[in-house]
């Protein structure tokens, strides 16, 4: 079993919740079903799983009265062996977007409070108005106040390290250098920069990570990633409405090229000549809502709240999983990155993508800062400690004129530069190796 941070979250929910169900959302193939199943079997005396895709007939359980006791009776009709142990049973409603009445019923199951309930669904199906799948059903009543939601992502770098056999003590050891801003011994720093390059290539999709940690075969990883990308293509075909399908796919297919440019601001003209937001704006929204991509908005003023200062027509778009981006670039680009031979603008885009992914998985929203009348650009700015923190990303080492100018103008309490190098601290600018973005 791959160790996942969300497992601790599930334990905390189990201990804290009171008349509340949990809804786990996320992109496909990131391990939602697997982790809830492991949690249910390990932490409860009884675990009952209803999957509305695998067994559509189970939707009958939620026909008629939604009284909790009636629902439990109908479950026993389908699962005569099911054991209901009060306060020690987990009921798992998987792919809940396929059963609208099950989503509505969460309120009544939470009020009953005899058994714990976790529901799971893809972000595709839970954005009902955008989904072309005729089997996706919109709930008549969303259980506001009785449903806690969490978005799950693919593995982050720390989880990747655990999968590779590194202990929490090792991660804490690295964290101590981040806290003290003292240099990491060079051999250790080189080792973890190398491991980050492996993570960039492998990505965080559980199937790819599990195979890589077992077989150490990048060819296997590429085949798994290609299979996942093909499934994403199928999702676009099955879930996007009408003529929007080709536009969504065209936007998604343009991203590797857009991220390989020096100026990585998203351009509709890279999708189609003379294209604009009117034609393709909804396609990007679909990709974002499905969690295929993350959008990073430029802000006209780096002040809190950043969302109020975002320029809606200026943004960058990053892959949700850098390993999938690398799969689109192919095996030779992967090899060049792993061996330190990759040069050019694509390398910069790859490192921006991995830092964006690490920030999202730490709970930050993505923004960047670029002025219209100068070359000053800060790859990311985040809200942290009641202030705005600039983050510059260098694929190699490189100078930081933009970050220097930003510090001179705005005097942030902290400013970070991520590089292929070691830790440094000079005049308020903190230099860190890329892998330490996991500690922000």
Secondary structure as GFF3:
##gff-version 3
##sequence-region A 1 440
A	DSSP	alpha_helix	5	16	.	.	.	ID=ss1
A	DSSP	beta_strand	21	26	.	.	.	ID=ss2
A	DSSP	alpha_helix	32	43	.	.	.	ID=ss3
A	DSSP	beta_strand	46	51	.	.	.	ID=ss4
A	DSSP	three_ten_helix	56	62	.	.	.	ID=ss5
A	DSSP	alpha_helix	68	78	.	.	.	ID=ss6
A	DSSP	beta_strand	89	94	.	.	.	ID=ss7
A	DSSP	three_ten_helix	96	98	.	.	.	ID=ss8
A	DSSP	alpha_helix	100	112	.	.	.	ID=ss9
A	DSSP	beta_strand	116	122	.	.	.	ID=ss10
A	DSSP	alpha_helix	123	126	.	.	.	ID=ss11
A	DSSP	three_ten_helix	128	130	.	.	.	ID=ss12
A	DSSP	beta_strand	147	152	.	.	.	ID=ss13
A	DSSP	alpha_helix	157	163	.	.	.	ID=ss14
A	DSSP	alpha_helix	168	180	.	.	.	ID=ss15
A	DSSP	alpha_helix	186	202	.	.	.	ID=ss16
A	DSSP	alpha_helix	206	215	.	.	.	ID=ss17
A	DSSP	alpha_helix	218	239	.	.	.	ID=ss18
A	DSSP	alpha_helix	244	259	.	.	.	ID=ss19
A	DSSP	three_ten_helix	268	270	.	.	.	ID=ss20
A	DSSP	alpha_helix	277	289	.	.	.	ID=ss21
A	DSSP	beta_strand	293	299	.	.	.	ID=ss22
A	DSSP	three_ten_helix	306	309	.	.	.	ID=ss23
A	DSSP	beta_strand	310	319	.	.	.	ID=ss24
A	DSSP	alpha_helix	322	329	.	.	.	ID=ss25
A	DSSP	alpha_helix	331	338	.	.	.	ID=ss26
A	DSSP	alpha_helix	345	361	.	.	.	ID=ss27
A	DSSP	beta_strand	367	370	.	.	.	ID=ss28
A	DSSP	beta_strand	377	378	.	.	.	ID=ss29
A	DSSP	beta_strand	380	384	.	.	.	ID=ss30
A	DSSP	beta_strand	387	393	.	.	.	ID=ss31
A	DSSP	alpha_helix	401	410	.	.	.	ID=ss32
A	DSSP	beta_strand	415	419	.	.	.	ID=ss33
A	DSSP	beta_strand	424	426	.	.	.	ID=ss34
A	DSSP	beta_strand	429	433	.	.	.	ID=ss35
A	DSSP	three_ten_helix	434	439	.	.	.	ID=ss36
###
